Structure formats: structure tokens, C-alpha cells
Amino acid sequence: MTILTASLESSRVAISGRCQVLVNYDKSFAGALLAARADGRADQDVTEIHFPPSREGVEEQTMALFSSKSRTQELWIKQKMGEKGYRPATREEIFAYAADNPKFRKALVALGARWVSERTPYALAIVSRGGTRLVSVQYALSIFPPGTFFLGVEIS
């Protein structure tokens, strides 16, 4: 991982940890999940059926962490990402980021990895509970608490 910038702040949103990550979109779901969770486990809803592949190939992506100092919603974060030239990360991208950053232990959400169950949208998230990393699903229309990070990928 190569860090490109420190931190930029804009009213309520902070952008930090900008880095380059090599993403293998062809990596098996099980292999990517195992690498991403390192020491934890996954919710039963974290499956390839719920979060299918987004594309094919291997590509280096520029990623950044977006966070808010106050409670925030999905649409607001997506809007801020777009204004800065980013899009929400997919499941392959959050897994690659997590695998490259095993010490990152804060809530990290990939709003581009979505699953809709009975008209309820969920996003893929990696959280830390009791020092253990857990890959889970997060209700996407919720109010996210301060300190939640959202992974963005630079639009090229």
C-alpha cells in the first residue's frame, strides 16, 4: 500500500488514507473473504449470491476513506464522494483494501457492494468487535454514527 495524501476536511466530511491498492476482481469470493477478514468471521448473509462479482481483471485502484464528524446517511456520503471524484467501493475493493490494511480496526462500509432483501438494502461492512474483525452486512439506509468510514475509489 502506498499512502498518497494525509487528510482533507470539508465541513462535515473528512477524506483520509488515500492509497493505491491492487484489486484482483477474478479472485474467488472465499479467497478474498478469507484475506479480508484476517482473524475474524463473516455473517451468514455475506455470500457470493448476495454480493456477486462486479467486474473481471486485475487493476490498481486509488482509494480513500471518507468519514463524517456527525451522524450521516448513505446518499450524503455518495454525494460527497462524487464531488471529490470518487465512487463507492465494491466488494472486491473493500476485501482488497482490508487485506492490505490488516491493522485497520474501525467500521468500514462499501456502499457500492449492495444486496436487497425483501426491499431492504444492505451494504457490505467490515467491523471490529472485541478486537476481532467481522465481515457483515449493514442496513444501507440507516443513520451511520460518527467515526464510520466509507471506502471510495477514484473515478478514472
Secondary structure as the mmCIF struct_conf table of DSSP 4:
data_model
#
loop_
_struct_conf.conf_type_id
_struct_conf.id
_struct_conf.beg_label_comp_id
_struct_conf.beg_label_asym_id
_struct_conf.beg_label_seq_id
_struct_conf.end_label_comp_id
_struct_conf.end_label_asym_id
_struct_conf.end_label_seq_id
STRN STRN1 THR A 2 ILE A 3
STRN STRN2 SER A 7 SER A 10
TURN_TY1_P TURN_TY1_P1 SER A 11 ARG A 12
STRN STRN3 VAL A 13 ASN A 24
TURN_TY1_P TURN_TY1_P2 TYR A 25 ASP A 26
BEND BEND1 LYS A 27 LYS A 27
HELX_RH_AL_P HELX_RH_AL_P1 PHE A 29 ARG A 37
TURN_TY1_P TURN_TY1_P3 ALA A 38 ASP A 39
STRN STRN4 ARG A 41 ALA A 42
TURN_TY1_P TURN_TY1_P4 GLN A 44 ASP A 45
TURN_TY1_P TURN_TY1_P5 GLU A 48 HIS A 50
BEND BEND2 PHE A 51 PHE A 51
BEND BEND3 GLY A 57 GLY A 57
STRN STRN5 VAL A 58 SER A 68
BEND BEND4 LYS A 69 SER A 70
STRN STRN6 THR A 72 THR A 72
HELX_RH_AL_P HELX_RH_AL_P2 GLU A 74 GLU A 83
TURN_TY1_P TURN_TY1_P6 LYS A 84 GLY A 85
STRN STRN7 TYR A 86 PRO A 88
HELX_RH_AL_P HELX_RH_AL_P3 ARG A 91 ASP A 100
TURN_TY1_P TURN_TY1_P7 PRO A 102 LYS A 103
BEND BEND5 LYS A 106 LYS A 106
STRN STRN8 LEU A 108 SER A 117
TURN_TY1_P TURN_TY1_P8 GLU A 118 ARG A 119
STRN STRN9 THR A 120 ARG A 129
TURN_TY1_P TURN_TY1_P9 GLY A 130 GLY A 131
STRN STRN10 THR A 132 TYR A 139
TURN_TY1_P TURN_TY1_P10 ALA A 140 LEU A 141
BEND BEND6 SER A 142 SER A 142
STRN STRN11 PHE A 144 PHE A 144
HELX_LH_PP_P HELX_LH_PP_P1 PRO A 145 PRO A 145
TURN_TY1_P TURN_TY1_P11 PRO A 146 GLY A 147
STRN STRN12 PHE A 149 GLU A 154
#
